[in-house]
Amino acid sequence: QVQLVESGGGLVQPGGSLRLSCAASGSIFSINAMGWFRRAPGKQRELVALISSGGTTNYADSVKGRFTISRDNAKNTVYLHMNSLKAEATAVYYCSAAEFNERAGENEYVYWGQGTQVTVSS
């Protein structure tokens, strides 16, 4: 089992910045990738950014150039640095950890944090 605890959410003005943190504990050796997802009011959950165990990153088109995902292996923590925030970034942000599903041949996001609210408003 892997436990994930997010922090760093809050209220920020449009154009501002925020950094989310996700601390992992437990059977972290099984983690093959980490990701940030978000669910805005009335919308489905969507991918924001991913980072593999090797450091490869992927971003949703809507956040490219403004958001950066990074990791500190010594602290077992993944970060999401969010710059130039827009109102449409308002959502609950979830950290997730993936294990490699050998049968499917791909990462499967099986562990989830409790979520942290990000509100972008003036």
A tleap script that builds the chain and sets N, CA, C and O, in Angstrom:
source leaprc.protein.ff14SB
mol = sequence {
  NGLN VAL GLN LEU VAL GLU SER GLY GLY GLY
  LEU VAL GLN PRO GLY GLY SER LEU ARG LEU
  SER CYS ALA ALA SER GLY SER ILE PHE SER
  ILE ASN ALA MET GLY TRP PHE ARG ARG ALA
  PRO GLY LYS GLN ARG GLU LEU VAL ALA LEU
  ILE SER SER GLY GLY THR THR ASN TYR ALA
  ASP SER VAL LYS GLY ARG PHE THR ILE SER
  ARG ASP ASN ALA LYS ASN THR VAL TYR LEU
  HIE MET ASN SER LEU LYS ALA GLU ALA THR
  ALA VAL TYR TYR CYS SER ALA ALA GLU PHE
  ASN GLU ARG ALA GLY GLU ASN GLU TYR VAL
  TYR TRP GLY GLN GLY THR GLN VAL THR VAL
  SER CSER
}
set mol.1.N position { 0.834 -1.197 0.000 }
set mol.1.CA position { 0.000 0.000 0.000 }
set mol.1.C position { 0.870 1.248 0.000 }
set mol.1.O position { 1.960 1.278 0.572 }
set mol.2.N position { 0.354 2.267 -0.656 }
set mol.2.CA position { 1.030 3.562 -0.714 }
set mol.2.C position { 0.070 4.621 -0.191 }
set mol.2.O position { -1.105 4.644 -0.558 }
set mol.3.N position { 0.572 5.483 0.655 }
set mol.3.CA position { -0.234 6.586 1.150 }
set mol.3.C position { 0.292 7.889 0.541 }
set mol.3.O position { 1.499 8.116 0.451 }
set mol.4.N position { -0.645 8.726 0.131 }
set mol.4.CA position { -0.301 10.000 -0.490 }
set mol.4.C position { -0.996 11.127 0.259 }
set mol.4.O position { -2.195 11.061 0.531 }
set mol.5.N position { -0.238 12.153 0.585 }
set mol.5.CA position { -0.801 13.300 1.297 }
set mol.5.C position { -0.437 14.566 0.540 }
set mol.5.O position { 0.738 14.905 0.402 }
set mol.6.N position { -1.466 15.267 0.046 }
set mol.6.CA position { -1.245 16.512 -0.679 }
set mol.6.C position { -1.296 17.693 0.270 }
set mol.6.O position { -1.920 17.633 1.330 }
set mol.7.N position { -0.634 18.762 -0.125 }
set mol.7.CA position { -0.698 20.026 0.614 }
set mol.7.C position { -0.365 21.160 -0.346 }
set mol.7.O position { 0.146 20.937 -1.444 }
set mol.8.N position { -0.663 22.376 0.090 }
set mol.8.CA position { -0.267 23.534 -0.694 }
set mol.8.C position { -1.381 24.227 -1.442 }
set mol.8.O position { -1.146 25.261 -2.067 }
set mol.9.N position { -2.586 23.691 -1.398 }
set mol.9.CA position { -3.687 24.350 -2.079 }
set mol.9.C position { -4.092 25.626 -1.369 }
set mol.9.O position { -3.621 25.922 -0.271 }
set mol.10.N position { -4.974 26.379 -2.014 }
set mol.10.CA position { -5.455 27.612 -1.408 }
set mol.10.C position { -6.061 28.544 -2.416 }
set mol.10.O position { -6.368 28.153 -3.543 }
set mol.11.N position { -6.233 29.781 -2.006 }
set mol.11.CA position { -6.810 30.823 -2.850 }
set mol.11.C position { -5.688 31.686 -3.415 }
set mol.11.O position { -4.815 32.153 -2.683 }
set mol.12.N position { -5.728 31.888 -4.716 }
set mol.12.CA position { -4.711 32.705 -5.367 }
set mol.12.C position { -5.377 33.564 -6.436 }
set mol.12.O position { -6.373 33.158 -7.034 }
set mol.13.N position { -4.835 34.727 -6.669 }
set mol.13.CA position { -5.392 35.622 -7.684 }
set mol.13.C position { -4.974 35.179 -9.081 }
set mol.13.O position { -3.934 34.539 -9.241 }
set mol.14.N position { -5.759 35.507 -10.078 }
set mol.14.CA position { -5.350 35.208 -11.459 }
set mol.14.C position { -3.977 35.779 -11.760 }
set mol.14.O position { -3.668 36.916 -11.401 }
set mol.15.N position { -3.156 34.974 -12.425 }
set mol.15.CA position { -1.790 35.374 -12.714 }
set mol.15.C position { -0.804 34.991 -11.640 }
set mol.15.O position { 0.406 35.113 -11.829 }
set mol.16.N position { -1.309 34.533 -10.523 }
set mol.16.CA position { -0.435 34.162 -9.411 }
set mol.16.C position { 0.130 32.769 -9.541 }
set mol.16.O position { -0.095 32.076 -10.534 }
set mol.17.N position { 0.873 32.365 -8.516 }
set mol.17.CA position { 1.545 31.072 -8.502 }
set mol.17.C position { 1.215 30.314 -7.228 }
set mol.17.O position { 0.849 30.887 -6.202 }
set mol.18.N position { 1.360 29.003 -7.341 }
set mol.18.CA position { 1.113 28.127 -6.209 }
set mol.18.C position { 1.933 26.868 -6.400 }
set mol.18.O position { 2.175 26.446 -7.530 }
set mol.19.N position { 2.364 26.268 -5.302 }
set mol.19.CA position { 3.084 25.001 -5.388 }
set mol.19.C position { 2.360 23.955 -4.547 }
set mol.19.O position { 2.136 24.140 -3.351 }
set mol.20.N position { 2.007 22.870 -5.190 }
set mol.20.CA position { 1.401 21.743 -4.500 }
set mol.20.C position { 2.474 20.703 -4.189 }
set mol.20.O position { 3.417 20.518 -4.958 }
set mol.21.N position { 2.317 20.034 -3.060 }
set mol.21.CA position { 3.241 18.965 -2.672 }
set mol.21.C position { 2.459 17.686 -2.444 }
set mol.21.O position { 1.296 17.711 -2.040 }
set mol.22.N position { 3.116 16.566 -2.712 }
set mol.22.CA position { 2.512 15.257 -2.480 }
set mol.22.C position { 3.575 14.360 -1.858 }
set mol.22.O position { 4.549 13.988 -2.511 }
set mol.23.N position { 3.377 14.021 -0.598 }
set mol.23.CA position { 4.323 13.166 0.111 }
set mol.23.C position { 3.837 11.723 0.067 }
set mol.23.O position { 2.696 11.428 0.425 }
set mol.24.N position { 4.708 10.838 -0.372 }
set mol.24.CA position { 4.364 9.418 -0.480 }
set mol.24.C position { 5.022 8.627 0.638 }
set mol.24.O position { 6.146 8.918 1.046 }
set mol.25.N position { 4.310 7.629 1.123 }
set mol.25.CA position { 4.860 6.740 2.144 }
set mol.25.C position { 4.298 5.342 1.937 }
set mol.25.O position { 3.345 5.146 1.183 }
set mol.26.N position { 4.901 4.378 2.614 }
set mol.26.CA position { 4.456 2.999 2.467 }
set mol.26.C position { 5.318 2.261 1.466 }
set mol.26.O position { 6.538 2.425 1.448 }
set mol.27.N position { 4.692 1.455 0.638 }
set mol.27.CA position { 5.407 0.610 -0.326 }
set mol.27.C position { 5.787 1.389 -1.575 }
set mol.27.O position { 5.351 1.066 -2.680 }
set mol.28.N position { 6.599 2.412 -1.389 }
set mol.28.CA position { 6.917 3.314 -2.502 }
set mol.28.C position { 7.789 2.654 -3.555 }
set mol.28.O position { 7.912 3.175 -4.663 }
set mol.29.N position { 8.398 1.519 -3.237 }
set mol.29.CA position { 9.224 0.822 -4.217 }
set mol.29.C position { 8.392 0.336 -5.400 }
set mol.29.O position { 8.924 0.083 -6.481 }
set mol.30.N position { 7.090 0.208 -5.188 }
set mol.30.CA position { 6.217 -0.295 -6.239 }
set mol.30.C position { 5.767 0.797 -7.216 }
set mol.30.O position { 5.153 0.508 -8.243 }
set mol.31.N position { 6.076 2.042 -6.886 }
set mol.31.CA position { 5.607 3.166 -7.704 }
set mol.31.C position { 6.444 3.288 -8.976 }
set mol.31.O position { 7.673 3.315 -8.917 }
set mol.32.N position { 5.775 3.361 -10.117 }
set mol.32.CA position { 6.467 3.501 -11.389 }
set mol.32.C position { 6.334 4.905 -11.968 }
set mol.32.O position { 7.129 5.314 -12.814 }
set mol.33.N position { 5.328 5.636 -11.509 }
set mol.33.CA position { 5.118 7.000 -11.976 }
set mol.33.C position { 4.201 7.716 -10.982 }
set mol.33.O position { 3.474 7.094 -10.208 }
set mol.34.N position { 4.267 9.042 -11.034 }
set mol.34.CA position { 3.394 9.858 -10.195 }
set mol.34.C position { 2.697 10.880 -11.072 }
set mol.34.O position { 3.213 11.284 -12.114 }
set mol.35.N position { 1.529 11.288 -10.637 }
set mol.35.CA position { 0.810 12.251 -11.456 }
set mol.35.C position { -0.058 13.174 -10.626 }
set mol.35.O position { -0.391 12.891 -9.475 }
set mol.36.N position { -0.409 14.273 -11.239 }
set mol.36.CA position { -1.378 15.220 -10.688 }
set mol.36.C position { -2.591 15.247 -11.614 }
set mol.36.O position { -2.462 15.363 -12.832 }
set mol.37.N position { -3.743 15.140 -11.019 }
set mol.37.CA position { -5.004 15.210 -11.734 }
set mol.37.C position { -5.845 16.289 -11.063 }
set mol.37.O position { -5.543 16.718 -9.949 }
set mol.38.N position { -6.890 16.719 -11.736 }
set mol.38.CA position { -7.782 17.699 -11.124 }
set mol.38.C position { -9.216 17.451 -11.564 }
set mol.38.O position { -9.484 16.913 -12.638 }
set mol.39.N position { -10.125 17.866 -10.690 }
set mol.39.CA position { -11.547 17.789 -11.004 }
set mol.39.C position { -12.159 19.148 -10.714 }
set mol.39.O position { -12.242 19.574 -9.562 }
set mol.40.N position { -12.581 19.814 -11.760 }
set mol.40.CA position { -13.245 21.117 -11.619 }
set mol.40.C position { -14.729 20.897 -11.370 }
set mol.40.O position { -15.261 19.840 -11.710 }
set mol.41.N position { -15.401 21.869 -10.786 }
set mol.41.CA position { -16.837 21.734 -10.517 }
set mol.41.C position { -17.607 21.391 -11.782 }
set mol.41.O position { -17.478 22.075 -12.797 }
set mol.42.N position { -18.401 20.340 -11.721 }
set mol.42.CA position { -19.228 19.955 -12.851 }
set mol.42.C position { -18.498 19.282 -13.995 }
set mol.42.O position { -19.085 19.037 -15.048 }
set mol.43.N position { -17.216 18.978 -13.798 }
set mol.43.CA position { -16.441 18.372 -14.878 }
set mol.43.C position { -15.831 17.053 -14.425 }
set mol.43.O position { -15.775 16.750 -13.234 }
set mol.44.N position { -15.379 16.284 -15.398 }
set mol.44.CA position { -14.721 15.027 -15.078 }
set mol.44.C position { -13.275 15.277 -14.659 }
set mol.44.O position { -12.681 16.309 -14.970 }
set mol.45.N position { -12.743 14.312 -13.954 }
set mol.45.CA position { -11.335 14.394 -13.571 }
set mol.45.C position { -10.462 14.368 -14.818 }
set mol.45.O position { -10.735 13.628 -15.763 }
set mol.46.N position { -9.414 15.180 -14.815 }
set mol.46.CA position { -8.523 15.224 -15.964 }
set mol.46.C position { -7.066 15.200 -15.516 }
set mol.46.O position { -6.720 15.603 -14.405 }
set mol.47.N position { -6.241 14.719 -16.413 }
set mol.47.CA position { -4.810 14.677 -16.161 }
set mol.47.C position { -4.218 16.071 -16.244 }
set mol.47.O position { -4.572 16.845 -17.133 }
set mol.48.N position { -3.322 16.396 -15.330 }
set mol.48.CA position { -2.607 17.663 -15.374 }
set mol.48.C position { -1.154 17.431 -15.783 }
set mol.48.O position { -0.666 18.033 -16.739 }
set mol.49.N position { -0.472 16.553 -15.051 }
set mol.49.CA position { 0.950 16.312 -15.332 }
set mol.49.C position { 1.364 14.969 -14.761 }
set mol.49.O position { 0.820 14.506 -13.758 }
set mol.50.N position { 2.344 14.349 -15.423 }
set mol.50.CA position { 2.877 13.062 -14.988 }
set mol.50.C position { 4.394 13.135 -14.945 }
set mol.50.O position { 5.019 13.897 -15.682 }
set mol.51.N position { 4.975 12.322 -14.061 }
set mol.51.CA position { 6.426 12.184 -14.043 }
set mol.51.C position { 6.751 10.714 -13.778 }
set mol.51.O position { 6.244 10.115 -12.830 }
set mol.52.N position { 7.603 10.147 -14.628 }
set mol.52.CA position { 7.950 8.741 -14.487 }
set mol.52.C position { 9.064 8.565 -13.468 }
set mol.52.O position { 9.658 9.538 -13.002 }
set mol.53.N position { 9.338 7.323 -13.133 }
set mol.53.CA position { 10.422 7.052 -12.198 }
set mol.53.C position { 11.762 7.491 -12.775 }
set mol.53.O position { 12.708 7.752 -12.032 }
set mol.54.N position { 11.841 7.569 -14.089 }
set mol.54.CA position { 13.072 8.018 -14.725 }
set mol.54.C position { 13.139 9.514 -14.931 }
set mol.54.O position { 14.152 10.034 -15.399 }
set mol.55.N position { 12.058 10.219 -14.583 }
set mol.55.CA position { 12.063 11.671 -14.677 }
set mol.55.C position { 11.383 12.228 -15.915 }
set mol.55.O position { 11.310 13.446 -16.078 }
set mol.56.N position { 10.885 11.363 -16.791 }
set mol.56.CA position { 10.164 11.847 -17.972 }
set mol.56.C position { 8.846 12.485 -17.558 }
set mol.56.O position { 8.112 11.945 -16.732 }
set mol.57.N position { 8.560 13.638 -18.143 }
set mol.57.CA position { 7.348 14.365 -17.782 }
set mol.57.C position { 6.399 14.503 -18.966 }
set mol.57.O position { 6.815 14.513 -20.125 }
set mol.58.N position { 5.124 14.609 -18.647 }
set mol.58.CA position { 4.082 14.874 -19.639 }
set mol.58.C position { 3.079 15.829 -19.037 }
set mol.58.O position { 2.797 15.781 -17.840 }
set mol.59.N position { 2.537 16.703 -19.880 }
set mol.59.CA position { 1.609 17.709 -19.410 }
set mol.59.C position { 0.371 17.774 -20.297 }
set mol.59.O position { 0.419 17.477 -21.491 }
set mol.60.N position { -0.735 18.169 -19.680 }
set mol.60.CA position { -1.914 18.494 -20.459 }
set mol.60.C position { -1.605 19.746 -21.271 }
set mol.60.O position { -0.873 20.626 -20.816 }
set mol.61.N position { -2.166 19.820 -22.473 }
set mol.61.CA position { -1.897 20.974 -23.336 }
set mol.61.C position { -2.268 22.287 -22.657 }
set mol.61.O position { -1.622 23.312 -22.878 }
set mol.62.N position { -3.301 22.254 -21.837 }
set mol.62.CA position { -3.801 23.480 -21.214 }
set mol.62.C position { -2.840 24.072 -20.179 }
set mol.62.O position { -2.986 25.233 -19.797 }
set mol.63.N position { -1.854 23.281 -19.722 }
set mol.63.CA position { -0.947 23.784 -18.684 }
set mol.63.C position { 0.505 23.847 -19.149 }
set mol.63.O position { 1.370 24.316 -18.409 }
set mol.64.N position { 0.778 23.383 -20.355 }
set mol.64.CA position { 2.158 23.384 -20.849 }
set mol.64.C position { 2.736 24.790 -20.830 }
set mol.64.O position { 2.096 25.752 -21.255 }
set mol.65.N position { 3.950 24.885 -20.332 }
set mol.65.CA position { 4.630 26.167 -20.269 }
set mol.65.C position { 4.328 26.970 -19.013 }
set mol.65.O position { 5.002 27.960 -18.728 }
set mol.66.N position { 3.316 26.546 -18.261 }
set mol.66.CA position { 2.960 27.274 -17.040 }
set mol.66.C position { 3.087 26.419 -15.791 }
set mol.66.O position { 3.381 26.939 -14.715 }
set mol.67.N position { 2.870 25.108 -15.917 }
set mol.67.CA position { 2.967 24.187 -14.789 }
set mol.67.C position { 4.220 23.328 -14.956 }
set mol.67.O position { 4.610 22.995 -16.075 }
set mol.68.N position { 4.840 22.978 -13.841 }
set mol.68.CA position { 6.006 22.097 -13.859 }
set mol.68.C position { 5.858 21.045 -12.763 }
set mol.68.O position { 5.610 21.372 -11.602 }
set mol.69.N position { 6.011 19.799 -13.143 }
set mol.69.CA position { 6.002 18.721 -12.169 }
set mol.69.C position { 7.448 18.321 -11.894 }
set mol.69.O position { 8.263 18.225 -12.812 }
set mol.70.N position { 7.752 18.092 -10.634 }
set mol.70.CA position { 9.112 17.702 -10.257 }
set mol.70.C position { 9.043 16.744 -9.069 }
set mol.70.O position { 7.994 16.580 -8.446 }
set mol.71.N position { 10.165 16.125 -8.772 }
set mol.71.CA position { 10.187 15.181 -7.662 }
set mol.71.C position { 11.477 15.304 -6.871 }
set mol.71.O position { 12.530 15.637 -7.415 }
set mol.72.N position { 11.377 15.031 -5.585 }
set mol.72.CA position { 12.532 14.976 -4.694 }
set mol.72.C position { 12.554 13.559 -4.131 }
set mol.72.O position { 11.822 13.238 -3.195 }
set mol.73.N position { 13.393 12.732 -4.706 }
set mol.73.CA position { 13.409 11.325 -4.308 }
set mol.73.C position { 13.836 11.140 -2.858 }
set mol.73.O position { 13.394 10.200 -2.196 }
set mol.74.N position { 14.683 12.017 -2.364 }
set mol.74.CA position { 15.140 11.900 -0.976 }
set mol.74.C position { 13.995 12.119 0.006 }
set mol.74.O position { 13.995 11.579 1.112 }
set mol.75.N position { 13.025 12.917 -0.418 }
set mol.75.CA position { 11.878 13.224 0.453 }
set mol.75.C position { 10.627 12.451 0.050 }
set mol.75.O position { 9.574 12.593 0.673 }
set mol.76.N position { 10.746 11.629 -1.000 }
set mol.76.CA position { 9.576 10.887 -1.508 }
set mol.76.C position { 8.412 11.834 -1.774 }
set mol.76.O position { 7.266 11.548 -1.428 }
set mol.77.N position { 8.723 12.943 -2.381 }
set mol.77.CA position { 7.725 13.996 -2.593 }
set mol.77.C position { 7.723 14.443 -4.050 }
set mol.77.O position { 8.769 14.585 -4.685 }
set mol.78.N position { 6.525 14.657 -4.551 }
set mol.78.CA position { 6.334 15.191 -5.904 }
set mol.78.C position { 5.673 16.563 -5.776 }
set mol.78.O position { 4.811 16.781 -4.925 }
set mol.79.N position { 6.097 17.470 -6.636 }
set mol.79.CA position { 5.585 18.835 -6.591 }
set mol.79.C position { 4.898 19.194 -7.895 }
set mol.79.O position { 5.191 18.638 -8.953 }
set mol.80.N position { 3.980 20.135 -7.789 }
set mol.80.CA position { 3.393 20.734 -8.983 }
set mol.80.C position { 3.504 22.243 -8.809 }
set mol.80.O position { 2.820 22.844 -7.981 }
set mol.81.N position { 4.380 22.835 -9.605 }
set mol.81.CA position { 4.556 24.279 -9.577 }
set mol.81.C position { 3.620 24.873 -10.617 }
set mol.81.O position { 3.698 24.534 -11.798 }
set mol.82.N position { 2.750 25.747 -10.182 }
set mol.82.CA position { 1.739 26.326 -11.063 }
set mol.82.C position { 1.950 27.832 -11.161 }
set mol.82.O position { 1.874 28.542 -10.158 }
set mol.83.N position { 2.211 28.309 -12.355 }
set mol.83.CA position { 2.424 29.734 -12.602 }
set mol.83.C position { 1.348 30.266 -13.542 }
set mol.83.O position { 0.668 29.502 -14.228 }
set mol.84.N position { 1.208 31.573 -13.561 }
set mol.84.CA position { 0.250 32.244 -14.448 }
set mol.84.C position { -1.117 31.587 -14.356 }
set mol.84.O position { -1.730 31.242 -15.366 }
set mol.85.N position { -1.571 31.424 -13.146 }
set mol.85.CA position { -2.819 30.696 -12.932 }
set mol.85.C position { -4.015 31.456 -13.500 }
set mol.85.O position { -4.088 32.683 -13.438 }
set mol.86.N position { -4.941 30.689 -14.050 }
set mol.86.CA position { -6.171 31.237 -14.616 }
set mol.86.C position { -7.363 30.720 -13.813 }
set mol.86.O position { -7.252 29.729 -13.090 }
set mol.87.N position { -8.478 31.385 -13.944 }
set mol.87.CA position { -9.670 30.990 -13.200 }
set mol.87.C position { -10.074 29.548 -13.497 }
set mol.87.O position { -10.589 28.847 -12.627 }
set mol.88.N position { -9.836 29.116 -14.733 }
set mol.88.CA position { -10.230 27.746 -15.108 }
set mol.88.C position { -9.371 26.677 -14.449 }
set mol.88.O position { -9.648 25.487 -14.599 }
set mol.89.N position { -8.341 27.077 -13.727 }
set mol.89.CA position { -7.536 26.122 -12.977 }
set mol.89.C position { -8.178 25.781 -11.632 }
set mol.89.O position { -7.695 24.903 -10.917 }
set mol.90.N position { -9.255 26.467 -11.293 }
set mol.90.CA position { -9.952 26.178 -10.040 }
set mol.90.C position { -10.475 24.750 -10.050 }
set mol.90.O position { -11.246 24.364 -10.929 }
set mol.91.N position { -10.046 23.972 -9.063 }
set mol.91.CA position { -10.402 22.559 -9.030 }
set mol.91.C position { -9.842 21.941 -7.753 }
set mol.91.O position { -9.062 22.560 -7.030 }
set mol.92.N position { -10.256 20.715 -7.499 }
set mol.92.CA position { -9.599 19.907 -6.485 }
set mol.92.C position { -8.486 19.135 -7.194 }
set mol.92.O position { -8.729 18.445 -8.184 }
set mol.93.N position { -7.291 19.257 -6.686 }
set mol.93.CA position { -6.130 18.614 -7.298 }
set mol.93.C position { -5.772 17.359 -6.502 }
set mol.93.O position { -5.671 17.379 -5.275 }
set mol.94.N position { -5.586 16.285 -7.236 }
set mol.94.CA position { -5.292 14.995 -6.630 }
set mol.94.C position { -3.928 14.499 -7.082 }
set mol.94.O position { -3.568 14.597 -8.255 }
set mol.95.N position { -3.191 13.974 -6.142 }
set mol.95.CA position { -1.941 13.298 -6.428 }
set mol.95.C position { -2.233 11.809 -6.586 }
set mol.95.O position { -3.074 11.255 -5.878 }
set mol.96.N position { -1.539 11.171 -7.512 }
set mol.96.CA position { -1.760 9.752 -7.728 }
set mol.96.C position { -0.449 9.047 -8.014 }
set mol.96.O position { 0.481 9.629 -8.573 }
set mol.97.N position { -0.392 7.782 -7.621 }
set mol.97.CA position { 0.793 6.965 -7.858 }
set mol.97.C position { 0.414 5.744 -8.688 }
set mol.97.O position { -0.618 5.111 -8.463 }
set mol.98.N position { 1.265 5.436 -9.642 }
set mol.98.CA position { 0.987 4.331 -10.557 }
set mol.98.C position { 1.918 3.157 -10.336 }
set mol.98.O position { 3.099 3.325 -10.031 }
set mol.99.N position { 1.370 1.979 -10.494 }
set mol.99.CA position { 2.159 0.758 -10.565 }
set mol.99.C position { 2.064 0.241 -11.993 }
set mol.99.O position { 1.078 0.479 -12.690 }
set mol.100.N position { 3.098 -0.467 -12.415 }
set mol.100.CA position { 3.067 -0.998 -13.773 }
set mol.100.C position { 2.206 -2.250 -13.812 }
set mol.100.O position { 2.436 -3.212 -13.080 }
set mol.101.N position { 1.206 -2.212 -14.687 }
set mol.101.CA position { 0.324 -3.355 -14.879 }
set mol.101.C position { 0.902 -4.203 -16.003 }
set mol.101.O position { 0.817 -3.834 -17.175 }
set mol.102.N position { 1.484 -5.327 -15.647 }
set mol.102.CA position { 2.176 -6.133 -16.658 }
set mol.102.C position { 1.215 -6.713 -17.679 }
set mol.102.O position { 1.550 -6.842 -18.857 }
set mol.103.N position { 0.027 -7.059 -17.227 }
set mol.103.CA position { -0.938 -7.646 -18.161 }
set mol.103.C position { -1.379 -6.615 -19.194 }
set mol.103.O position { -1.512 -6.919 -20.380 }
set mol.104.N position { -1.605 -5.389 -18.722 }
set mol.104.CA position { -2.033 -4.325 -19.630 }
set mol.104.C position { -0.849 -3.697 -20.361 }
set mol.104.O position { -1.008 -3.091 -21.420 }
set mol.105.N position { 0.342 -3.852 -19.778 }
set mol.105.CA position { 1.521 -3.275 -20.409 }
set mol.105.C position { 1.616 -1.771 -20.254 }
set mol.105.O position { 2.215 -1.091 -21.087 }
set mol.106.N position { 1.027 -1.253 -19.191 }
set mol.106.CA position { 1.069 0.190 -18.990 }
set mol.106.C position { 0.905 0.504 -17.508 }
set mol.106.O position { 0.527 -0.353 -16.709 }
set mol.107.N position { 1.201 1.756 -17.164 }
set mol.107.CA position { 1.016 2.207 -15.789 }
set mol.107.C position { -0.460 2.307 -15.450 }
set mol.107.O position { -1.283 2.712 -16.271 }
set mol.108.N position { -0.768 1.935 -14.238 }
set mol.108.CA position { -2.139 2.038 -13.749 }
set mol.108.C position { -2.123 2.869 -12.471 }
set mol.108.O position { -1.439 2.525 -11.507 }
set mol.109.N position { -2.872 3.956 -12.468 }
set mol.109.CA position { -2.896 4.836 -11.294 }
set mol.109.C position { -3.862 4.256 -10.262 }
set mol.109.O position { -5.082 4.328 -10.411 }
set mol.110.N position { -3.280 3.683 -9.216 }
set mol.110.CA position { -4.084 2.934 -8.249 }
set mol.110.C position { -4.160 3.581 -6.882 }
set mol.110.O position { -5.048 3.261 -6.093 }
set mol.111.N position { -3.246 4.481 -6.594 }
set mol.111.CA position { -3.249 5.138 -5.290 }
set mol.111.C position { -3.562 6.617 -5.463 }
set mol.111.O position { -3.059 7.275 -6.374 }
set mol.112.N position { -4.400 7.123 -4.573 }
set mol.112.CA position { -4.855 8.506 -4.688 }
set mol.112.C position { -4.795 9.202 -3.339 }
set mol.112.O position { -5.049 8.593 -2.299 }
set mol.113.N position { -4.455 10.491 -3.368 }
set mol.113.CA position { -4.512 11.301 -2.167 }
set mol.113.C position { -5.924 11.807 -1.932 }
set mol.113.O position { -6.847 11.503 -2.687 }
set mol.114.N position { -6.071 12.587 -0.868 }
set mol.114.CA position { -7.402 13.062 -0.496 }
set mol.114.C position { -7.815 14.300 -1.294 }
set mol.114.O position { -8.988 14.676 -1.299 }
set mol.115.N position { -6.862 14.924 -1.959 }
set mol.115.CA position { -7.163 16.100 -2.761 }
set mol.115.C position { -6.919 17.389 -2.000 }
set mol.115.O position { -7.050 17.445 -0.777 }
set mol.116.N position { -6.563 18.418 -2.744 }
set mol.116.CA position { -6.374 19.741 -2.163 }
set mol.116.C position { -7.026 20.773 -3.082 }
set mol.116.O position { -6.855 20.733 -4.300 }
set mol.117.N position { -7.768 21.689 -2.485 }
set mol.117.CA position { -8.542 22.669 -3.266 }
set mol.117.C position { -7.642 23.813 -3.722 }
set mol.117.O position { -6.892 24.386 -2.932 }
set mol.118.N position { -7.731 24.130 -4.997 }
set mol.118.CA position { -7.081 25.312 -5.557 }
set mol.118.C position { -8.175 26.202 -6.132 }
set mol.118.O position { -8.966 25.772 -6.972 }
set mol.119.N position { -8.207 27.425 -5.677 }
set mol.119.CA position { -9.195 28.386 -6.160 }
set mol.119.C position { -8.468 29.603 -6.710 }
set mol.119.O position { -7.681 30.241 -6.010 }
set mol.120.N position { -8.742 29.915 -7.972 }
set mol.120.CA position { -8.127 31.071 -8.611 }
set mol.120.C position { -9.221 32.112 -8.811 }
set mol.120.O position { -10.122 31.945 -9.633 }
set mol.121.N position { -9.120 33.178 -8.046 }
set mol.121.CA position { -10.171 34.198 -8.077 }
set mol.121.C position { -9.632 35.514 -7.549 }
set mol.121.O position { -8.748 35.547 -6.693 }
set mol.122.N position { -10.185 36.603 -8.081 }
set mol.122.CA position { -9.800 37.918 -7.581 }
set mol.122.C position { -10.779 38.377 -6.508 }
set mol.122.O position { -10.625 39.468 -5.959 }
savepdb mol mol.pdb
quit
